[in-house]
């Protein structure tokens, strides 16, 4: 018996668009609070024997996680698209991230618990990336080609503002008070461990609207079950076709994968660097994180406007150049005022670059091939996802100082900047989208 067709979402439906963005608001409980500013700092400063070795081990754990994603991610988006199970797998991976965060409650401030903490961080990172594959693919379900830039920027901004709001709650409810919410204190790291449980609940609550208001995507290919090797063979044929017919798209995918990993490394290790190199306390790290997320959210919204006026490549190249210059200044002048000023500049630039990268790809992708293109966008990004963490931990191991890890991240950004310079930009956004119909 043939199953009934799945309900379609009108891309102009504001309710669905907001529900889609609210998932990102919730997911930032992992990205901003757990991975960047709170739990990784707890691991390197309170659980590990010392911050330098803890930072090195964290970088190695995230590099391993990135390598696992690179091996498994190429076909996850392809298979969920083909079978029309994009939302289903987004839900499965979201639940796994939530479970990993809740389990972080059991990581006590003792070196014997470091391995458990690293495993949970690595596993949550893997499942978060898999969820992101399907979440980003949903962008074409909640926007038209005329609105995709604004919707993309709105999604990034909602994520940053969600991270900001969560950090404010964490600061005033758990970290700053001597006795926080539910009577938690800093004894045995209980305040930070309770934050992990809070983040799990936060993500779970704000993930719900997407699953209520955004319908499942229709199947885009043969829904019949096929083995993993067949899926990889199909992926190889698609990449070969792009090499023949869409060389610019393939080059952009490679270049963006490199600099996007550098951008991810900035947020992943910002809190660790603030604590280890600049001596920030846990409270100071969270205050900085709140300011950084505010700057990033505002930057993402402004970047969306500049994207429409100047084009995505201009936003990307200008942003990367400013990132490298600002990061170099922070390394050269390792003082707190420079880190505060430079760090906020870095935060304000990351969102526009990420949002413009999504719209760049949307505008050079032939109509009807958007799902495939965004699947490869995620795939190639994860294929090099180990470079940022590896550069960070590698430079620390080479020079014996956490500050040297910042140089490794900057080098990744420089390589990405050089690579994107050779990619021909799309037509002006307003004229490029006018010639093709909106995707369904």
Secondary structure, 3 states (H helix, E strand, C coil): CCCCCCCCCCCCCHHHHHHHHHHHHHHHHHHHHHHHHCHHHHHHHHHCCCHHHHHHHHHHHHHHHHHHHHHHHHHHHHHHHHHCCHHHHHHHHHHHHHHHHHHHHHCCCCHHHHHHHHHHHHHHHHHHHHHHHHHHHHHHHCCCCCCHHHHHHHHHHHHHHHHHHHHHHHHHHHHCCCCCHHHCCCHHHHHHHHHHHHHHHHHHHHHHHHHHHCCCCCCCCCCCCCCHHHHHHHHHHHHHHHHHHCHHHHHHHHHHHHHHHHHHHHHHHHHHHHHHCCCCCHHHHHHHHHHHHHHHHHHHHHHHHHHHHHCHHHHHHHHHHHHHHHHHHHHHCCCHHHHHHHHHHHHHHHHHHHHHHHHHHHHHCCCCCHHHHHHHHHHHHHHCCHHHHHHHHHHHHHHCCHHHHHHHHHHHHHHHHHHHHCCCCCCCHHHHHHHCCCCC
